[in-house]
Amino acid sequence: MKQLIKTDYMFKGDIEEGITQDKFILVENGTIREIIDNSGVIPEADEIIDARGLKVFPGFIDLHVHLSATAGSNLAQSIVEKNEYSALRALHYAKKSLNAGFTTLRDLGSNGYQIIALKEAIRDKWVKGPRILAAGRPLTETGGHGDSPFSNGRVIDGPVEATKAVREQIKAGADVIKIHVSGGGTSPHDNPLEPQLNKDEIDAIVKEAHSKFRKVAAHAQSNAGIRNAAASRVDTIEHALFLDDITCNVIRNNNLIIVPTMVSPIMTSLKGKDAGVPEWAIRKASEAVEPHSKSVKMAKKNGLKIGFGTDAGTPFNFHGNNGKEFEILVGSGDLTPLEAIYAATGIASEALGPSYKVGKILPGFNADMVFVEGDPIDDIVVLTKPSNIKRVLLGGIDVDIK
Ligand SMILES: [Zn+2]
């Protein structure tokens, strides 16, 4: 099955190259085969897709979601409900995100293995949904960010347990390992400014995960926690709230990617009070907004790679509204619109690693694409409105937008 997509405006996911015009994309059995100038010889195809007049981007990647979480105000919901139930609901959330243009989702932790099961059911074609990478249970120290009345992480103390916990996640089918190296916003008894897990524990996790070809994503808010994790060469620094220039250097020298998830504390601080989110969680979120903005600006100034993640599932941070992060990266993080889109395409692709052929419109990559009405380079807000997402291809096949 050959498809030919005609474009007059395309971003391939490469910021050096920028926007290209008047290209044809040849897709064969769901994989991009060739990019052709429209002045050259036009190959035969079974289907012609005319995308001229729309802006074509690689399918967006959200590097940080929690499909098991509802975005509601009841932080304990995921503890009291069955994992089997949240797995079924997660399929609904995954489809909403797909329809919004997010063809790949990286789920960074749930109370069990339900999102791994969802990923496998989609892979085996029992149900339709986006590409998913899933972490299983996050690794956290006793009393850490993932060990509270609101979170059932895999508790580890010491390098031996750390190694074993990585192996457990991989045995369950995890694609990526999630760890908590600092306090956080939704844990009542810790402080975002404190580091969690010792350096020898983080070292053990990274060694074991990398030996099994898994990336490590570290929830890291405090500067000390970020620095520990960066020095241990985790792969992505999630949240990256309290950066300074020295820590930026460690991150850059190790060629790591930060995933700020700026939308998450903003939504909790804006909407949490009326909805009954606990006071302490609103306070932590509110205290994060300003440092977050400073940190992302500092990261940009220091030349760090910035990836796109939303932490969707946290209070009022709804699955399917993932595009909101584009607007905030530009408005509060001082990224250009193209840099924000690059965060969700080329950079996010690099964060997943070379075995995942997503996030770029290049030969050999999956034909995951988003066709957008309006010009997000002129006005990034275009990407926050699902109605501007006119067509989404997942492996060359149309997804059900409505
Ligand atoms: Zn998260």
Residues whose N, C-alpha, C, O or C-beta is under 5 A from the ligand:
A	BS01	ZN	L108 D311
